[in-house]
Amino acid sequence: MPFSNILALIPASGKGNRFGQPKHQAIIKGKSFITCILDTLKEAGINNIYIAKDFKTKDMLSTLRYALKQLNTDIFAGFLIFPVDHPLVQCSTINSLCSAFNQIPEIVIRPCYNGQSGHPVIIPSTLDLFKDDYEQGLAYIIRTQAKGIFDLPVEDKSILLNINRPGDLIWT
């Protein structure tokens, strides 16, 4: 398996207040958001997947921390952080991100479409996600600990599509 050193983490613990239901249960193109993401990951050759749902956490970083406490992550070089509200990201984007990470595994890899970065991102497992973030979240951890960030150009505008409300589905 080409990407066995990467663990995909899908933060999906939000209540979906703005959306009207938990987003992991929401349907798009006849499939749940989670099913769309799982299909994409499997097509891309990612078999190490953890869905972080139904945790009572306050934000994405808290969800990731809780999930990582449940897992043996020592065998992974990096974590593909794939938020549940980005269900339309293409398989080719995942392949490009993972290939870039395998070439330069010590830095953060994030997709970039027309100059804008989006999701999912790959972070090295060497980042200490448990270090104090001063209530600033994962972006702070990355900003203060990452050895570098590589913005990988992709032809996938869905990396920017953060589905927070039912109205956001109109653009899909």
BELZIZI-V700324 format. One record per pair of residues at least 6 apart in sequence whose C-alpha atoms are under 7 Angstrom apart, sorted by the first residue. I is the first residue (numbers start at 0). J is the second residue. Records with the same first field share a line. If there is no record, write none. Layout:
I->J ; J
This chain:
0->44
1->44
2->44 ; 45 ; 97
3->45 ; 47
4->74 ; 75 ; 76 ; 77
5->47 ; 75 ; 76 ; 77 ; 78 ; 79
6->47 ; 48 ; 75 ; 77 ; 78 ; 79
7->47 ; 48 ; 49 ; 78 ; 79 ; 80 ; 81
8->48 ; 49 ; 50 ; 51 ; 78 ; 79 ; 80 ; 81
9->49 ; 50 ; 51 ; 80 ; 81 ; 82 ; 83
10->50 ; 51 ; 52 ; 59 ; 62 ; 63 ; 81 ; 82 ; 83
11->23 ; 50 ; 51 ; 52 ; 82 ; 83
12->51 ; 52 ; 53 ; 54 ; 55 ; 62
13->21
14->20 ; 21
15->21 ; 22
17->163 ; 164
18->163 ; 164 ; 165
22->32 ; 83 ; 84
23->31 ; 32 ; 33 ; 83
24->31 ; 32
25->31 ; 32
26->32
32->83 ; 86
33->83
35->86 ; 87
36->86
39->89 ; 90
40->90
42->90
43->90 ; 93 ; 94
51->62 ; 66
54->62
56->62
60->136 ; 137
64->128 ; 129
75->124
76->123 ; 124
77->121 ; 122 ; 123 ; 124
78->121 ; 122 ; 123 ; 124
79->119 ; 120 ; 121 ; 122
80->119 ; 120 ; 121
81->118 ; 119 ; 120
82->119
84->161 ; 162 ; 163
85->158 ; 160 ; 161 ; 162
87->157
88->155 ; 157 ; 158
89->155
92->153 ; 155
96->108
100->108
104->123
105->123 ; 146
106->122 ; 123 ; 145 ; 146 ; 147 ; 148
107->121 ; 122 ; 123 ; 145 ; 147 ; 148 ; 149
108->120 ; 121 ; 122 ; 148 ; 149 ; 150 ; 151
109->116 ; 117 ; 118 ; 119 ; 120 ; 121 ; 149 ; 150 ; 151
110->116 ; 117 ; 118 ; 120 ; 150 ; 151 ; 152 ; 153
111->117 ; 150 ; 151 ; 152 ; 153
112->152 ; 153 ; 154 ; 155 ; 156
116->150
117->158 ; 159
118->158 ; 159
119->158
126->144 ; 145
128->140
132->139 ; 140
162->168
